[in-house]
Amino acid sequence: MKKDSLTIRVSIGDGYYPMNVKWEKEQKVREAAKLINEKISQIRTLDNSRRPTTDYLAMVALQLATSLSELSEQKDVDVLANELSSVNQELEQFLKLN
């Protein structure tokens, strides 16, 4: 019997977290954890105070959520642009026939 998932342990901030992930998503999960840790490190470097890691995690969460929101808006704009381009092509074909 072949398992389609595995248990991995990722380090985020000051903690280690076991996760069950599908084989094909393992690398993405590890890359995401690495990205979070890199962003925590960047913020710590810029911040002169010694805050708890949870504060840095909250700041990283806000940055990533903002980026995700911007990507979502961009995707919406791209979809709309593609639809407008398609309608424009149909109109051009219609005008050529008439």
JORAKA-V659953 format. One record per residue. N is the residue number from 0. PSI is psi in whole degrees, 0 to 359 (* if undefined). NEAR is the number of other ideal C-beta (glycine too) atoms within 12 Angstrom. Layout:
BEGIN
n->N psi->PSI near->NEAR
n->N psi->PSI near->NEAR
END
This chain:
BEGIN
n->0 psi->126 near->3
n->1 psi->128 near->6
n->2 psi->138 near->10
n->3 psi->3 near->12
n->4 psi->166 near->15
n->5 psi->161 near->19
n->6 psi->126 near->15
n->7 psi->165 near->22
n->8 psi->118 near->17
n->9 psi->147 near->25
n->10 psi->124 near->20
n->11 psi->123 near->28
n->12 psi->235 near->27
n->13 psi->7 near->15
n->14 psi->164 near->16
n->15 psi->135 near->13
n->16 psi->122 near->20
n->17 psi->141 near->14
n->18 psi->142 near->21
n->19 psi->120 near->17
n->20 psi->155 near->23
n->21 psi->149 near->16
n->22 psi->315 near->16
n->23 psi->347 near->11
n->24 psi->356 near->17
n->25 psi->310 near->21
n->26 psi->318 near->16
n->27 psi->320 near->17
n->28 psi->316 near->27
n->29 psi->320 near->21
n->30 psi->321 near->14
n->31 psi->316 near->23
n->32 psi->319 near->27
n->33 psi->317 near->17
n->34 psi->315 near->20
n->35 psi->314 near->29
n->36 psi->323 near->25
n->37 psi->318 near->20
n->38 psi->322 near->27
n->39 psi->314 near->32
n->40 psi->318 near->19
n->41 psi->314 near->16
n->42 psi->318 near->25
n->43 psi->321 near->23
n->44 psi->322 near->11
n->45 psi->338 near->13
n->46 psi->122 near->16
n->47 psi->339 near->8
n->48 psi->162 near->10
n->49 psi->93 near->9
n->50 psi->160 near->17
n->51 psi->152 near->15
n->52 psi->328 near->22
n->53 psi->327 near->15
n->54 psi->317 near->19
n->55 psi->323 near->29
n->56 psi->320 near->25
n->57 psi->319 near->19
n->58 psi->319 near->25
n->59 psi->318 near->28
n->60 psi->318 near->20
n->61 psi->316 near->16
n->62 psi->313 near->21
n->63 psi->322 near->20
n->64 psi->321 near->14
n->65 psi->315 near->15
n->66 psi->318 near->16
n->67 psi->319 near->14
n->68 psi->317 near->14
n->69 psi->319 near->14
n->70 psi->321 near->14
n->71 psi->316 near->14
n->72 psi->319 near->14
n->73 psi->319 near->14
n->74 psi->318 near->14
n->75 psi->319 near->14
n->76 psi->318 near->14
n->77 psi->318 near->14
n->78 psi->315 near->14
n->79 psi->318 near->14
n->80 psi->319 near->14
n->81 psi->318 near->14
n->82 psi->317 near->14
n->83 psi->321 near->14
n->84 psi->318 near->14
n->85 psi->315 near->14
n->86 psi->319 near->14
n->87 psi->318 near->14
n->88 psi->319 near->14
n->89 psi->319 near->14
n->90 psi->319 near->14
n->91 psi->319 near->13
n->92 psi->318 near->12
n->93 psi->315 near->11
n->94 psi->328 near->10
n->95 psi->327 near->9
n->96 psi->337 near->8
n->97 psi->* near->7
END
